[in-house]
């Protein structure tokens, strides 16, 4: 998935303006694909791709470059299908 992430007080974050949380073993990959510590990103708003653990917390986060942000990505907008 893709979203706008702001690290408030790790492990607390805002994802698309809603409160969320990083998992205990969360990895944040910078634009050069090296790991970045969440404490160094406090107060910054970043466009990211991310995955979640089964419990719902953020497990992997990739910070996007301007070129990557410009690319349309499947799954950018969540779709919900309800079958009864």
N, C-alpha and C positions, 0 to 999 in steps of 0.2 A: 504494500500500500504506500501511498505518498501523502505527506501532510506537512504542515508548518509547525515546527517544534521550537519551544522556548524552555530552556532549563531554568527553573526557578531556584529551588533548594534541593539539590540531589538527595534522594532519588525522585523527588517530585518534579514533574514537568507539566507544561501546557502543550497539548497536541490539538491543533485546530481550535484553540481557545478553550478547550475543556481540560480539566485536571486529569492527569494520568500519572503513571509511575513506571520507572525503569526497574527491570528485574534485578535481583542481587548480582547476577553474572552478566549484566548487559554489556554489550560491546558497541562502541560508537566509532565508526570509521570516518576519517576525515576525507577531504577531496582528493588527497594523494593515497588513499586507502590504508593509511597508518592509523593505529588506534589513538583516540583522543580521550582524555579524562573529562568526565562530565563537569568537574569543578572549574575547568578552564573555559567553559562555554556559558557560565551563568550570565543571564541577562541578554544573551544573543538570541535572535529569532532566525531560524534556519529552515530551508526547505530540505526535506529528507525523504528517503524511502525507508520503510521499517517493516519488521516482522514481529509477531507477538508469540508469547509462550501460551501453553494451554490454559493457564490461569488468567490470561488477559494482559499481563504486564509486557512492556516493550523489551524484546530480547536482543535484536540486532537493529542498528540504526546506521544508515549511510548518508553522510552530508553530501548534497548535490552541488555540482558546479553550475554556472550560468547556462552552459550548453546543455547539460542534462535536464535542467529545469524547463528549457524550451521544448524538449521532446515530449510529445504526448505519450502517456504510458497507460497501457491497459490496466484497469483496476484503480485508476486515480480516484474516481468517484464510486463509492460503494453502491452496489445494487443489491436489493433485497427481493427475494422471490418467496412468496408464501403459498404453500400448497396445503389445502385442507381436504 
